[in-house]
Amino acid sequence: MTRGIDVPLTTIARRAGVGAATLYRRFPTRAALVTEAFAEQLALCVAVLDEALEDPDPWHGFCSAIDKLCTMQATDRGFTSAFLSQFPDAIDYDRERTRAENGLAQLIRRAKDAGQLRDDFDHTDVILLFLANSGIVGESQQVSLAASRRLVTYLLQSFQAGHTEPLPPPAPLGLHQIHRPPPRQ
């Protein structure tokens, strides 16, 4: 789904090397196809968080999760946002978002407890990073990945313990802001 979720299903079938009838038997609606594709992506996100929480080095686990999630986001090209805005009831998004928020909170707590994450780091700083990263869409996937890696590296370095300049208060952000379409003016 590199061209978005509005690509004709016949084009998807042709690219997958199957006939349109085969695609329609397996996925009778566009929502069914997109839901299946998103379920795999969501499972990958959960696996990234679980793997990071199992890492014996809290800082490495935190950095690894942030890096992998931002890489996924940079290569995603807006698929997650488009999916959630057009098919919001296809999965139990609130349950999965809560699970992700709890996993991120655990990663943050572990890194802080180990003295590796700055004391004034707030869980909303991760959301801020994801929001910034979601704006990185280059001319190609290669450009998007390069920009994302640079942004993530800058921010992870600033998140490390030892930085003493105080930060302004955190913004009231949650994971739901990442996938919410911008307000209409």
N, CA and C atoms as an extended XYZ file, in Angstrom:
555
Properties=species:S:1:pos:R:3:atomname:S:1:resname:S:1:resid:I:1 pbc="F F F"
N         0.832       -1.181        0.000 N   MET     1
C         0.000        0.000        0.000 CA  MET     1
C         0.877        1.245        0.000 C   MET     1
N         1.833        1.248       -0.895 N   THR     2
C         2.754        2.367       -0.946 CA  THR     2
C         2.119        3.628       -1.494 C   THR     2
N         0.952        3.526       -2.191 N   ARG     3
C         0.290        4.716       -2.715 CA  ARG     3
C        -0.911        5.102       -1.882 C   ARG     3
N        -1.099        4.523       -0.740 N   GLY     4
C        -2.217        4.876        0.118 CA  GLY     4
C        -3.336        3.865        0.029 C   GLY     4
N        -4.352        4.087        0.866 N   ILE     5
C        -5.430        3.102        0.954 CA  ILE     5
C        -6.492        3.293       -0.118 C   ILE     5
N        -6.373        4.320       -0.935 N   ASP     6
C        -7.366        4.554       -1.982 CA  ASP     6
C        -6.996        3.911       -3.314 C   ASP     6
N        -5.871        3.233       -3.383 N   VAL     7
C        -5.475        2.579       -4.625 CA  VAL     7
C        -6.540        1.533       -4.985 C   VAL     7
N        -6.878        1.403       -6.258 N   PRO     8
C        -7.899        0.421       -6.645 CA  PRO     8
C        -7.501       -1.001       -6.251 C   PRO     8
N        -8.489       -1.773       -5.803 N   LEU     9
C        -8.219       -3.148       -5.387 CA  LEU     9
C        -7.695       -3.992       -6.543 C   LEU     9
N        -8.102       -3.687       -7.763 N   THR    10
C        -7.578       -4.431       -8.913 CA  THR    10
C        -6.075       -4.193       -9.074 C   THR    10
N        -5.633       -2.992       -8.755 N   THR    11
C        -4.200       -2.690       -8.808 CA  THR    11
C        -3.453       -3.479       -7.739 C   THR    11
N        -4.048       -3.569       -6.556 N   ILE    12
C        -3.443       -4.349       -5.466 CA  ILE    12
C        -3.352       -5.814       -5.865 C   ILE    12
N        -4.427       -6.343       -6.433 N   ALA    13
C        -4.439       -7.745       -6.859 CA  ALA    13
C        -3.344       -7.988       -7.896 C   ALA    13
N        -3.247       -7.116       -8.878 N   ARG    14
C        -2.239       -7.273       -9.933 CA  ARG    14
C        -0.834       -7.240       -9.333 C   ARG    14
N        -0.596       -6.302       -8.412 N   ARG    15
C         0.735       -6.190       -7.787 CA  ARG    15
C         1.056       -7.413       -6.929 C   ARG    15
N         0.005       -7.991       -6.305 N   ALA    16
C         0.198       -9.190       -5.483 CA  ALA    16
C         0.307      -10.457       -6.326 C   ALA    16
N         0.036      -10.333       -7.622 N   GLY    17
C         0.146      -11.493       -8.505 CA  GLY    17
C        -1.041      -12.435       -8.410 C   GLY    17
N        -2.193      -11.903       -8.026 N   VAL    18
C        -3.407      -12.714       -7.948 CA  VAL    18
C        -4.503      -12.023       -8.752 C   VAL    18
N        -5.528      -12.766       -9.047 N   GLY    19
C        -6.655      -12.195       -9.751 CA  GLY    19
C        -7.529      -11.400       -8.797 C   GLY    19
N        -8.322      -10.499       -9.363 N   ALA    20
C        -9.219       -9.674       -8.547 CA  ALA    20
C       -10.200      -10.541       -7.773 C   ALA    20
N       -10.688      -11.616       -8.393 N   ALA    21
C       -11.642      -12.499       -7.714 CA  ALA    21
C       -11.003      -13.145       -6.478 C   ALA    21
N        -9.760      -13.534       -6.588 N   THR    22
C        -9.052      -14.128       -5.446 CA  THR    22
C        -8.931      -13.117       -4.320 C   THR    22
N        -8.569      -11.888       -4.672 N   LEU    23
C        -8.439      -10.836       -3.663 CA  LEU    23
C        -9.781      -10.588       -2.977 C   LEU    23
N       -10.851      -10.498       -3.765 N   TYR    24
C       -12.181      -10.230       -3.203 CA  TYR    24
C       -12.689      -11.391       -2.342 C   TYR    24
N       -12.314      -12.643       -2.676 N   ARG    25
C       -12.704      -13.777       -1.822 CA  ARG    25
C       -12.024      -13.673       -0.459 C   ARG    25
N       -10.774      -13.306       -0.480 N   ARG    26
C       -10.010      -13.212        0.775 CA  ARG    26
C       -10.383      -11.952        1.550 C   ARG    26
N       -10.586      -10.851        0.843 N   PHE    27
C       -10.899       -9.556        1.460 CA  PHE    27
C       -12.112       -8.966        0.742 C   PHE    27
N       -13.307       -9.250        1.221 N   PRO    28
C       -14.515       -8.815        0.516 CA  PRO    28
C       -14.705       -7.296        0.469 C   PRO    28
N       -14.036       -6.563        1.364 N   THR    29
C       -14.144       -5.104        1.365 CA  THR    29
C       -12.762       -4.498        1.516 C   THR    29
N       -12.655       -3.236        1.141 N   ARG    30
C       -11.394       -2.504        1.328 CA  ARG    30
C       -11.040       -2.462        2.819 C   ARG    30
N       -12.061       -2.271        3.667 N   ALA    31
C       -11.818       -2.231        5.114 CA  ALA    31
C       -11.201       -3.535        5.602 C   ALA    31
N       -11.657       -4.667        5.071 N   ALA    32
C       -11.094       -5.963        5.482 CA  ALA    32
C        -9.625       -6.068        5.096 C   ALA    32
N        -9.287       -5.601        3.900 N   LEU    33
C        -7.897       -5.636        3.445 CA  LEU    33
C        -7.022       -4.723        4.290 C   LEU    33
N        -7.479       -3.509        4.506 N   VAL    34
C        -6.697       -2.542        5.278 CA  VAL    34
C        -6.570       -3.010        6.727 C   VAL    34
N        -7.632       -3.563        7.284 N   THR    35
C        -7.578       -4.063        8.653 CA  THR    35
C        -6.522       -5.153        8.786 C   THR    35
N        -6.486       -6.061        7.830 N   GLU    36
C        -5.492       -7.140        7.857 CA  GLU    36
C        -4.077       -6.581        7.771 C   GLU    36
N        -3.887       -5.630        6.875 N   ALA    37
C        -2.558       -5.024        6.730 CA  ALA    37
C        -2.159       -4.296        8.007 C   ALA    37
N        -3.099       -3.578        8.614 N   PHE    38
C        -2.797       -2.841        9.825 CA  PHE    38
C        -2.550       -3.772       11.002 C   PHE    38
N        -3.272       -4.887       11.074 N   ALA    39
C        -3.089       -5.838       12.176 CA  ALA    39
C        -1.644       -6.327       12.224 C   ALA    39
N        -1.058       -6.567       11.059 N   GLU    40
C         0.344       -7.000       11.015 CA  GLU    40
C         1.266       -5.893       11.513 C   GLU    40
N         0.985       -4.671       11.104 N   GLN    41
C         1.809       -3.537       11.539 CA  GLN    41
C         1.682       -3.329       13.047 C   GLN    41
N         0.468       -3.424       13.561 N   LEU    42
C         0.238       -3.265       14.984 CA  LEU    42
C         0.963       -4.353       15.773 C   LEU    42
N         0.928       -5.576       15.279 N   ALA    43
C         1.640       -6.684       15.936 CA  ALA    43
C         3.140       -6.398       15.968 C   ALA    43
N         3.660       -5.813       14.919 N   LEU    44
C         5.084       -5.472       14.880 CA  LEU    44
C         5.414       -4.394       15.910 C   LEU    44
N         4.545       -3.399       16.053 N   CYS    45
C         4.755       -2.353       17.063 CA  CYS    45
C         4.778       -2.943       18.466 C   CYS    45
N         3.829       -3.820       18.745 N   VAL    46
C         3.765       -4.462       20.059 CA  VAL    46
C         5.022       -5.293       20.302 C   VAL    46
N         5.480       -5.997       19.277 N   ALA    47
C         6.696       -6.806       19.414 CA  ALA    47
C         7.908       -5.924       19.716 C   ALA    47
N         7.977       -4.743       19.102 N   VAL    48
C         9.082       -3.811       19.361 CA  VAL    48
C         9.077       -3.401       20.831 C   VAL    48
N         7.920       -3.049       21.362 N   LEU    49
C         7.833       -2.645       22.774 CA  LEU    49
C         8.162       -3.810       23.699 C   LEU    49
N         7.636       -4.990       23.399 N   ASP    50
C         7.923       -6.160       24.232 CA  ASP    50
C         9.412       -6.488       24.243 C   ASP    50
N        10.037       -6.434       23.071 N   GLU    51
C        11.472       -6.706       22.965 CA  GLU    51
C        12.276       -5.681       23.773 C   GLU    51
N        11.893       -4.426       23.685 N   ALA    52
C        12.598       -3.370       24.411 CA  ALA    52
C        12.468       -3.561       25.919 C   ALA    52
N        11.295       -3.979       26.369 N   LEU    53
C        11.083       -4.197       27.802 CA  LEU    53
C        11.871       -5.401       28.319 C   LEU    53
N        12.192       -6.342       27.439 N   GLU    54
C        12.979       -7.510       27.834 CA  GLU    54
C        14.481       -7.234       27.838 C   GLU    54
N        14.903       -6.135       27.231 N   ASP    55
C        16.323       -5.799       27.164 CA  ASP    55
C        16.832       -5.535       28.575 C   ASP    55
N        17.914       -6.197       28.995 N   PRO    56
C        18.431       -5.972       30.348 CA  PRO    56
C        19.014       -4.570       30.562 C   PRO    56
N        19.353       -3.877       29.485 N   ASP    57
C        19.887       -2.519       29.572 CA  ASP    57
C        18.739       -1.551       29.291 C   ASP    57
N        18.219       -0.873       30.321 N   PRO    58
C        17.063        0.013       30.132 CA  PRO    58
C        17.274        1.104       29.079 C   PRO    58
N        18.459        1.699       29.037 N   TRP    59
C        18.705        2.750       28.055 CA  TRP    59
C        18.712        2.173       26.636 C   TRP    59
N        19.366        1.061       26.471 N   HIS    60
C        19.400        0.422       25.154 CA  HIS    60
C        17.991        0.027       24.727 C   HIS    60
N        17.209       -0.537       25.641 N   GLY    61
C        15.829       -0.905       25.320 CA  GLY    61
C        15.002        0.304       24.904 C   GLY    61
N        15.132        1.390       25.655 N   PHE    62
C        14.411        2.628       25.344 CA  PHE    62
C        14.818        3.151       23.966 C   PHE    62
N        16.118        3.295       23.736 N   CYS    63
C        16.612        3.822       22.457 CA  CYS    63
C        16.228        2.913       21.290 C   CYS    63
N        16.338        1.620       21.498 N   SER    64
C        15.997        0.668       20.455 CA  SER    64
C        14.524        0.783       20.062 C   SER    64
N        13.643        0.876       21.056 N   ALA    65
C        12.208        1.007       20.768 CA  ALA    65
C        11.929        2.297       20.019 C   ALA    65
N        12.486        3.403       20.487 N   ILE    66
C        12.261        4.697       19.836 CA  ILE    66
C        12.766        4.651       18.397 C   ILE    66
N        13.957        4.130       18.203 N   ASP    67
C        14.542        4.059       16.868 CA  ASP    67
C        13.680        3.198       15.935 C   ASP    67
N        13.288        2.023       16.388 N   LYS    68
C        12.501        1.115       15.538 CA  LYS    68
C        11.115        1.681       15.240 C   LYS    68
N        10.468        2.256       16.241 N   LEU    69
C         9.134        2.811       16.022 CA  LEU    69
C         9.176        4.010       15.079 C   LEU    69
N        10.201        4.847       15.223 N   CYS    70
C        10.318        6.004       14.333 CA  CYS    70
C        10.681        5.572       12.913 C   CYS    70
N        11.474        4.529       12.780 N   THR    71
C        11.786        4.000       11.450 CA  THR    71
C        10.518        3.473       10.793 C   THR    71
N         9.709        2.749       11.554 N   MET    72
C         8.442        2.256       11.020 CA  MET    72
C         7.554        3.428       10.598 C   MET    72
N         7.522        4.448       11.418 N   GLN    73
C         6.692        5.613       11.131 CA  GLN    73
C         7.177        6.338        9.873 C   GLN    73
N         8.495        6.445        9.709 N   ALA    74
C         9.054        7.149        8.551 CA  ALA    74
C         8.809        6.384        7.252 C   ALA    74
N         8.746        5.073        7.322 N   THR    75
C         8.500        4.282        6.118 CA  THR    75
C         7.017        4.055        5.874 C   THR    75
N         6.204        4.391        6.856 N   ASP    76
C         4.763        4.158        6.814 CA  ASP    76
C         4.051        5.033        5.800 C   ASP    76
N         4.541        6.248        5.593 N   ARG    77
C         3.954        7.201        4.648 CA  ARG    77
C         2.491        7.526        4.956 C   ARG    77
N         2.170        7.610        6.243 N   GLY    78
C         0.831        8.024        6.622 CA  GLY    78
C        -0.216        6.937        6.625 C   GLY    78
N         0.188        5.695        6.421 N   PHE    79
C        -0.791        4.613        6.364 CA  PHE    79
C        -1.596        4.520        7.654 C   PHE    79
N        -0.926        4.551        8.794 N   THR    80
C        -1.623        4.402       10.070 CA  THR    80
C        -2.650        5.501       10.260 C   THR    80
N        -2.261        6.730        9.987 N   SER    81
C        -3.187        7.840       10.137 CA  SER    81
C        -4.372        7.706        9.189 C   SER    81
N        -4.100        7.337        7.964 N   ALA    82
C        -5.182        7.172        6.990 CA  ALA    82
C        -6.112        6.040        7.404 C   ALA    82
N        -5.537        4.946        7.862 N   PHE    83
C        -6.348        3.813        8.281 CA  PHE    83
C        -7.281        4.203        9.427 C   PHE    83
N        -6.727        4.844       10.425 N   LEU    84
C        -7.533        5.169       11.598 CA  LEU    84
C        -8.584        6.221       11.304 C   LEU    84
N        -8.332        7.081       10.346 N   SER    85
C        -9.329        8.097       10.049 CA  SER    85
C       -10.458        7.544        9.182 C   SER    85
N       -10.187        6.525        8.377 N   GLN    86
C       -11.229        5.999        7.504 CA  GLN    86
C       -11.881        4.730        8.034 C   GLN    86
N       -11.178        3.986        8.874 N   PHE    87
C       -11.703        2.747        9.420 CA  PHE    87
C       -11.497        2.700       10.927 C   PHE    87
N       -12.013        3.684       11.669 N   PRO    88
C       -11.697        3.789       13.094 CA  PRO    88
C       -12.234        2.640       13.949 C   PRO    88
N       -13.235        1.916       13.489 N   ASP    89
C       -13.797        0.839       14.306 CA  ASP    89
C       -13.276       -0.533       13.922 C   ASP    89
N       -12.320       -0.596       13.000 N   ALA    90
C       -11.851       -1.882       12.509 CA  ALA    90
C       -11.056       -2.656       13.551 C   ALA    90
N       -10.444       -1.969       14.515 N   ILE    91
C        -9.716       -2.649       15.586 CA  ILE    91
C       -10.034       -1.951       16.893 C   ILE    91
N        -9.677       -2.580       17.981 N   ASP    92
C        -9.870       -1.968       19.293 CA  ASP    92
C        -8.682       -1.040       19.542 C   ASP    92
N        -8.723        0.124       18.885 N   TYR    93
C        -7.605        1.052       18.931 CA  TYR    93
C        -7.329        1.551       20.334 C   TYR    93
N        -8.359        1.888       21.096 N   ASP    94
C        -8.144        2.415       22.452 CA  ASP    94
C        -7.412        1.412       23.332 C   ASP    94
N        -7.787        0.143       23.239 N   ARG    95
C        -7.130       -0.896       24.040 CA  ARG    95
C        -5.657       -1.010       23.651 C   ARG    95
N        -5.390       -1.036       22.346 N   GLU    96
C        -4.006       -1.165       21.883 CA  GLU    96
C        -3.195        0.086       22.197 C   GLU    96
N        -3.807        1.261       22.088 N   ARG    97
C        -3.102        2.503       22.421 CA  ARG    97
C        -2.739        2.512       23.904 C   ARG    97
N        -3.676        2.079       24.754 N   THR    98
C        -3.407        2.017       26.196 CA  THR    98
C        -2.262        1.057       26.474 C   THR    98
N        -2.250       -0.076       25.783 N   ARG    99
C        -1.164       -1.043       25.967 CA  ARG    99
C         0.177       -0.422       25.544 C   ARG    99
N         0.174        0.305       24.438 N   ALA   100
C         1.400        0.956       23.975 CA  ALA   100
C         1.848        2.033       24.957 C   ALA   100
N         0.899        2.836       25.448 N   GLU   101
C         1.246        3.875       26.422 CA  GLU   101
C         1.828        3.266       27.688 C   GLU   101
N         1.268        2.153       28.152 N   ASN   102
C         1.803        1.476       29.343 CA  ASN   102
C         3.213        0.953       29.083 C   ASN   102
N         3.437        0.393       27.900 N   GLY   103
C         4.773       -0.098       27.552 CA  GLY   103
C         5.785        1.029       27.507 C   GLY   103
N         5.409        2.138       26.889 N   LEU   104
C         6.310        3.294       26.843 CA  LEU   104
C         6.593        3.826       28.243 C   LEU   104
N         5.564        3.872       29.092 N   ALA   105
C         5.759        4.343       30.476 CA  ALA   105
C         6.742        3.444       31.214 C   ALA   105
N         6.641        2.136       30.996 N   GLN   106
C         7.581        1.205       31.638 CA  GLN   106
C         9.003        1.432       31.134 C   GLN   106
N         9.152        1.628       29.827 N   LEU   107
C        10.483        1.890       29.278 CA  LEU   107
C        11.077        3.156       29.880 C   LEU   107
N        10.267        4.191       29.990 N   ILE   108
C        10.728        5.461       30.566 CA  ILE   108
C        11.118        5.277       32.023 C   ILE   108
N        10.267        4.624       32.779 N   ARG   109
C        10.540        4.405       34.205 CA  ARG   109
C        11.832        3.607       34.403 C   ARG   109
N        12.019        2.556       33.622 N   ARG   110
C        13.238        1.740       33.723 CA  ARG   110
C        14.486        2.573       33.438 C   ARG   110
N        14.442        3.390       32.376 N   ALA   111
C        15.610        4.195       32.003 CA  ALA   111
C        15.888        5.280       33.042 C   ALA   111
N        14.820        5.863       33.599 N   LYS   112
C        15.011        6.863       34.664 CA  LYS   112
C        15.571        6.209       35.924 C   LYS   112
N        14.996        5.072       36.308 N   ASP   113
C        15.464        4.365       37.512 CA  ASP   113
C        16.929        3.969       37.395 C   ASP   113
N        17.381        3.713       36.174 N   ALA   114
C        18.784        3.346       35.950 CA  ALA   114
C        19.677        4.577       35.853 C   ALA   114
N        19.090        5.773       35.954 N   GLY   115
C        19.876        7.006       35.883 CA  GLY   115
C        20.348        7.332       34.482 C   GLY   115
N        19.704        6.751       33.468 N   GLN   116
C        20.147        6.954       32.097 CA  GLN   116
C        19.287        7.950       31.318 C   GLN   116
N        18.124        8.256       31.844 N   LEU   117
C        17.212        9.179       31.189 CA  LEU   117
C        17.073       10.401       32.091 C   LEU   117
N        17.143       11.569       31.507 N   ARG   118
C        17.126       12.802       32.303 CA  ARG   118
C        15.894       12.840       33.206 C   ARG   118
N        16.065       13.425       34.390 N   ASP   119
C        15.012       13.448       35.409 CA  ASP   119
C        13.752       14.176       34.962 C   ASP   119
N        13.909       15.231       34.165 N   ASP   120
C        12.737       16.002       33.770 CA  ASP   120
C        12.086       15.490       32.478 C   ASP   120
N        12.517       14.316       32.012 N   PHE   121
C        11.884       13.711       30.840 CA  PHE   121
C        10.459       13.334       31.210 C   PHE   121
N         9.530       13.634       30.335 N   ASP   122
C         8.123       13.336       30.563 CA  ASP   122
C         7.644       12.400       29.456 C   ASP   122
N         6.681       11.554       29.772 N   HIS   123
C         6.186       10.615       28.759 CA  HIS   123
C         5.677       11.340       27.509 C   HIS   123
N         5.224       12.571       27.656 N   THR   124
C         4.751       13.318       26.496 CA  THR   124
C         5.893       13.711       25.559 C   THR   124
N         7.136       13.632       26.043 N   ASP   125
C         8.274       13.907       25.171 CA  ASP   125
C         8.379       12.859       24.062 C   ASP   125
N         7.962       11.629       24.348 N   VAL   126
C         7.949       10.590       23.318 CA  VAL   126
C         6.902       10.939       22.262 C   VAL   126
N         5.746       11.413       22.706 N   ILE   127
C         4.696       11.794       21.773 CA  ILE   127
C         5.179       12.959       20.906 C   ILE   127
N         5.851       13.912       21.519 N   LEU   128
C         6.412       15.039       20.778 CA  LEU   128
C         7.393       14.540       19.712 C   LEU   128
N         8.223       13.584       20.074 N   LEU   129
C         9.162       12.990       19.117 CA  LEU   129
C         8.400       12.325       17.972 C   LEU   129
N         7.359       11.551       18.273 N   PHE   130
C         6.580       10.885       17.229 CA  PHE   130
C         5.883       11.904       16.327 C   PHE   130
N         5.368       12.977       16.915 N   LEU   131
C         4.724       14.016       16.110 CA  LEU   131
C         5.733       14.675       15.172 C   LEU   131
N         6.919       14.976       15.685 N   ALA   132
C         7.961       15.571       14.851 CA  ALA   132
C         8.382       14.596       13.752 C   ALA   132
N         8.555       13.351       14.120 N   ASN   133
C         8.985       12.341       13.160 CA  ASN   133
C         7.927       12.107       12.083 C   ASN   133
N         6.661       12.231       12.454 N   SER   134
C         5.604       11.999       11.461 CA  SER   134
C         5.610       13.057       10.368 C   SER   134
N         6.216       14.192       10.646 N   GLY   135
C         6.309       15.243        9.641 CA  GLY   135
C         7.439       15.045        8.651 C   GLY   135
N         8.230       14.013        8.842 N   ILE   136
C         9.374       13.766        7.957 CA  ILE   136
C         8.930       12.859        6.820 C   ILE   136
N         8.624       13.483        5.721 N   VAL   137
C         8.271       12.731        4.521 CA  VAL   137
C         9.092       13.323        3.402 C   VAL   137
N        10.064       12.551        2.971 N   GLY   138
C        10.943       13.035        1.920 CA  GLY   138
C        10.443       12.629        0.551 C   GLY   138
N        11.250       12.945       -0.420 N   GLU   139
C        10.919       12.591       -1.794 CA  GLU   139
C        10.934       11.083       -1.986 C   GLU   139
N        11.653       10.395       -1.144 N   SER   140
C        11.753        8.944       -1.264 CA  SER   140
C        11.824        8.348        0.139 C   SER   140
N        11.643        7.045        0.202 N   GLN   141
C        11.754        6.367        1.484 CA  GLN   141
C        13.168        6.523        2.042 C   GLN   141
N        14.163        6.535        1.177 N   GLN   142
C        15.555        6.700        1.610 CA  GLN   142
C        15.755        8.052        2.289 C   GLN   142
N        15.186        9.116        1.726 N   VAL   143
C        15.299       10.449        2.315 CA  VAL   143
C        14.558       10.493        3.650 C   VAL   143
N        13.361        9.925        3.700 N   SER   144
C        12.581        9.896        4.941 CA  SER   144
C        13.346        9.171        6.044 C   SER   144
N        13.928        8.023        5.722 N   LEU   145
C        14.688        7.263        6.725 CA  LEU   145
C        15.911        8.030        7.208 C   LEU   145
N        16.628        8.656        6.293 N   ALA   146
C        17.820        9.418        6.688 CA  ALA   146
C        17.438       10.574        7.603 C   ALA   146
N        16.372       11.297        7.256 N   ALA   147
C        15.929       12.416        8.091 CA  ALA   147
C        15.452       11.921        9.451 C   ALA   147
N        14.718       10.821        9.467 N   SER   148
C        14.220       10.264       10.726 CA  SER   148
C        15.374        9.830       11.624 C   SER   148
N        16.341        9.143       11.066 N   ARG   149
C        17.481        8.681       11.875 CA  ARG   149
C        18.228        9.856       12.509 C   ARG   149
N        18.393       10.912       11.732 N   ARG   150
C        19.100       12.092       12.264 CA  ARG   150
C        18.294       12.748       13.378 C   ARG   150
N        16.999       12.937       13.165 N   LEU   151
C        16.135       13.527       14.186 CA  LEU   151
C        16.149       12.679       15.456 C   LEU   151
N        15.974       11.386       15.316 N   VAL   152
C        15.928       10.493       16.474 CA  VAL   152
C        17.253       10.530       17.227 C   VAL   152
N        18.366       10.528       16.514 N   THR   153
C        19.673       10.578       17.172 CA  THR   153
C        19.846       11.872       17.962 C   THR   153
N        19.494       12.996       17.358 N   TYR   154
C        19.556       14.280       18.073 CA  TYR   154
C        18.731       14.228       19.355 C   TYR   154
N        17.506       13.767       19.226 N   LEU   155
C        16.618       13.788       20.380 CA  LEU   155
C        17.029       12.775       21.442 C   LEU   155
N        17.444       11.592       21.046 N   LEU   156
C        17.886       10.613       22.050 CA  LEU   156
C        19.086       11.145       22.830 C   LEU   156
N        19.989       11.832       22.151 N   GLN   157
C        21.134       12.414       22.856 CA  GLN   157
C        20.678       13.455       23.869 C   GLN   157
N        19.658       14.230       23.523 N   SER   158
C        19.170       15.251       24.454 CA  SER   158
C        18.358       14.639       25.593 C   SER   158
N        17.830       13.438       25.398 N   PHE   159
C        17.061       12.765       26.445 CA  PHE   159
C        17.954       12.152       27.519 C   PHE   159
N        19.214       11.916       27.196 N   GLN   160
C        20.118       11.242       28.122 CA  GLN   160
C        20.330       12.043       29.388 C   GLN   160
N        20.485       11.312       30.482 N   ALA   161
C        20.789       11.940       31.768 CA  ALA   161
C        22.093       12.733       31.635 C   ALA   161
N        22.225       13.764       32.418 N   GLY   162
C        23.430       14.581       32.390 CA  GLY   162
C        23.190       15.943       31.794 C   GLY   162
N        22.135       16.105       31.047 N   HIS   163
C        21.782       17.422       30.525 CA  HIS   163
C        21.107       18.195       31.655 C   HIS   163
N        21.634       19.365       31.969 N   THR   164
C        21.165       20.076       33.157 CA  THR   164
C        20.282       21.277       32.869 C   THR   164
N        20.255       21.749       31.640 N   GLU   165
C        19.386       22.877       31.328 CA  GLU   165
C        17.935       22.438       31.487 C   GLU   165
N        17.162       23.152       32.308 N   PRO   166
C        15.768       22.743       32.498 CA  PRO   166
C        14.944       22.947       31.233 C   PRO   166
N        13.962       22.094       31.088 N   LEU   167
C        13.055       22.177       29.946 CA  LEU   167
C        11.796       22.935       30.330 C   LEU   167
N        11.099       23.504       29.351 N   PRO   168
C         9.790       24.088       29.666 CA  PRO   168
C         8.839       22.968       30.068 C   PRO   168
N         7.706       23.291       30.682 N   PRO   169
C         6.764       22.241       31.088 CA  PRO   169
C         6.300       21.426       29.882 C   PRO   169
N         5.996       20.142       30.103 N   PRO   170
C         5.550       19.302       28.984 CA  PRO   170
C         4.165       19.704       28.491 C   PRO   170
N         3.936       19.453       27.217 N   ALA   171
C         2.617       19.691       26.619 CA  ALA   171
C         1.711       18.509       26.957 C   ALA   171
N         0.411       18.739       27.093 N   PRO   172
C        -0.510       17.635       27.400 CA  PRO   172
C        -0.799       16.819       26.141 C   PRO   172
N         0.076       15.858       25.845 N   LEU   173
C        -0.036       15.049       24.637 CA  LEU   173
C        -0.262       13.584       24.981 C   LEU   173
N        -0.924       12.869       24.090 N   GLY   174
C        -1.121       11.430       24.211 CA  GLY   174
C        -0.984       10.781       22.850 C   GLY   174
N        -0.885        9.461       22.816 N   LEU   175
C        -0.719        8.754       21.548 CA  LEU   175
C        -1.866        9.022       20.584 C   LEU   175
N        -3.029        9.341       21.095 N   HIS   176
C        -4.158        9.604       20.205 CA  HIS   176
C        -3.914       10.817       19.305 C   HIS   176
N        -3.017       11.732       19.690 N   GLN   177
C        -2.729       12.892       18.844 CA  GLN   177
C        -1.954       12.517       17.584 C   GLN   177
N        -1.238       11.430       17.617 N   ILE   178
C        -0.416       11.043       16.472 CA  ILE   178
C        -1.288       10.705       15.275 C   ILE   178
N        -2.416       10.087       15.518 N   HIS   179
C        -3.246        9.598       14.428 CA  HIS   179
C        -4.457       10.475       14.161 C   HIS   179
N        -4.605       11.518       14.910 N   ARG   180
C        -5.765       12.399       14.736 CA  ARG   180
C        -5.490       13.345       13.566 C   ARG   180
N        -6.459       13.462       12.654 N   PRO   181
C        -6.262       14.427       11.573 CA  PRO   181
C        -6.224       15.849       12.145 C   PRO   181
N        -5.480       16.746       11.500 N   PRO   182
C        -5.394       18.117       12.019 CA  PRO   182
C        -6.767       18.775       12.023 C   PRO   182
N        -7.000       19.684       12.987 N   PRO   183
C        -8.310       20.359       13.030 CA  PRO   183
C        -8.515       21.218       11.785 C   PRO   183
N        -9.725       21.273       11.354 N   ARG   184
C       -10.076       22.091       10.194 CA  ARG   184
C       -10.137       23.552       10.614 C   ARG   184
N        -9.606       24.431        9.798 N   GLN   185
C        -9.582       25.863       10.085 CA  GLN   185
C       -10.849       26.529        9.614 C   GLN   185
